[in-house]
C-alpha cells in the first residue's frame, strides 16, 4: 500500500501551529526590473545634466560632475551584471532535464 504524499508549500498553506498574518501585496519581478531601469536612466540623465551645467558655468565644481558620472557608470555596470546573471540563470534552467 502506497500512501499519497502531498507537496508542502508553506507560503500557500501555512505552517501548522503558526498563525497566518495578513500579507503585503507582492511586487512583480517585472515591476522591480522596470523600476531599476528607470533609476539607471535617471542617474544617466543627472550625470548628463551635471556635465551640461559645468560646461555652461552653472556649477563650478568638476568634482560634482565626476561623482555624478561615476555614479551613473557604476549603476549601469551593476544593472548589466544583474542582467547577465538573470540570463545565465535562465539558460541553466533551460538546460535542466525534467
C-alpha positions as CSV (number, residue, x, y, z in Angstrom):
1,X,0.0,0.0,0.0
2,X,1.5,3.3,-1.1
3,X,0.4,6.5,0.7
4,X,-0.1,9.6,-1.3
5,X,2.4,12.3,-0.4
6,X,1.2,15.8,-0.8
7,X,3.6,18.6,-1.6
8,X,4.1,21.1,1.2
9,X,4.2,24.8,0.3
10,X,4.5,26.8,3.5
11,X,3.7,30.1,1.6
12,X,0.3,29.0,0.4
13,X,-0.8,26.5,3.1
14,X,1.0,28.0,6.1
15,X,3.0,26.2,8.7
16,X,1.0,24.2,11.3
17,X,0.8,25.9,14.7
18,X,1.8,29.3,13.3
19,X,-1.0,31.8,12.8
20,X,-1.0,33.5,9.4
21,X,-0.8,37.2,9.4
22,X,-2.2,39.5,6.7
23,X,0.1,39.5,3.7
24,X,1.5,42.6,2.0
25,X,0.8,42.9,-1.7
26,X,3.6,41.4,-3.7
27,X,5.6,43.3,-6.3
28,X,6.1,41.6,-9.6
29,X,9.6,40.8,-10.8
30,X,8.9,42.8,-13.9
31,X,8.0,45.8,-11.9
32,X,11.2,45.6,-9.9
33,X,13.2,45.4,-13.1
34,X,11.4,48.4,-14.6
35,X,11.9,50.4,-11.5
36,X,15.7,49.6,-11.5
37,X,16.0,50.5,-15.2
38,X,14.2,53.8,-14.6
39,X,16.6,54.6,-11.8
40,X,19.6,53.8,-14.1
41,X,18.1,56.1,-16.7
42,X,17.6,58.8,-14.1
43,X,21.2,58.5,-13.0
44,X,22.4,58.8,-16.6
45,X,20.3,61.9,-17.1
46,X,21.6,63.5,-13.9
47,X,25.2,62.9,-15.0
48,X,24.5,64.4,-18.4
49,X,22.8,67.4,-16.8
50,X,25.7,67.9,-14.4
51,X,28.1,67.9,-17.4
52,X,25.9,70.5,-19.2
53,X,25.7,72.6,-16.1
54,X,29.5,72.5,-15.7
55,X,30.1,73.4,-19.4
56,X,27.7,76.3,-19.2
57,X,29.1,77.6,-16.0
58,X,26.1,76.9,-13.7
59,X,28.3,74.8,-11.4
60,X,32.0,75.3,-10.9
61,X,32.9,72.0,-9.1
62,X,34.4,69.5,-11.5
63,X,34.3,67.0,-8.6
64,X,30.4,67.0,-8.6
65,X,30.4,66.3,-12.3
66,X,32.9,63.4,-11.9
67,X,31.0,62.0,-9.0
68,X,27.7,62.1,-10.9
69,X,29.4,60.5,-14.0
70,X,31.0,57.7,-11.9
71,X,27.7,57.0,-10.1
72,X,25.9,56.7,-13.4
73,X,28.7,54.4,-14.7
74,X,28.6,52.2,-11.6
75,X,24.8,52.0,-11.7
76,X,24.9,50.9,-15.3
77,X,27.6,48.3,-14.7
78,X,25.6,46.9,-11.8
79,X,22.5,46.7,-13.9
80,X,24.4,45.0,-16.7
81,X,25.8,42.4,-14.2
82,X,22.4,41.7,-12.8
83,X,21.0,41.2,-16.3
84,X,23.9,38.8,-17.1
85,X,23.2,36.8,-14.0
86,X,19.5,36.6,-14.8
87,X,20.2,35.4,-18.3
88,X,22.7,32.8,-17.1
89,X,20.2,31.5,-14.5
90,X,17.5,31.3,-17.3
91,X,19.9,29.3,-19.5
92,X,20.8,27.0,-16.6
93,X,17.1,26.3,-16.0
94,X,16.6,25.6,-19.7
95,X,19.4,23.1,-19.6
96,X,17.7,21.1,-16.8
97,X,16.0,17.9,-17.8
98,X,12.6,17.2,-16.4
